[in-house]
Amino acid sequence: MKYIYVLIFIIVFVFCGLELGYTNQSPLYTHFTYMFQHSGVVHLIINSLAFTGMFRTMEKFVNMWILSASIIAVSFAASFIAMYDIPTVGASAMIYAMFGLFFGMTIYSKNIKIADTKKYLLFLSVVLISLIISFFKHNSNFVLHLSSMIVGFIISIPISIYDNHNIKK
């Protein structure tokens, strides 16, 4: 499934323009399409690698269909919180939603155990540094990233409850 997303990212990047990005004046459908378009090759590569890595990690703990529906819903909803005059594009909202899910599930789910605290703290630090960089970059939608991660964290609670309830005893 993760590779289908990346294939869609590539196809959309090659055949579509930034009109798929959302702004404070754009049509409703762009709040869905923005997450599949990227502003450049480097943006596409970085988001594709991050997306694939996080999706691979999360699908060990969450059904891939629930994961897909969750990250798309979070990204769609978060786009209404962070609207600007310039178009927002990229899969980073889905990636930050998965970060939030992961951090929440490490707290609430009985399925995820932190094997190496140092590596977990390093990962947490990298995510926080990425958020800080996003805050200072004028062409990065920090509010979208932060809100996606927060909502991802929040939805980790019912997903973890469902997950904990279905653990084989």
Disulfide bonds with the S-S distance in Angstrom:
none
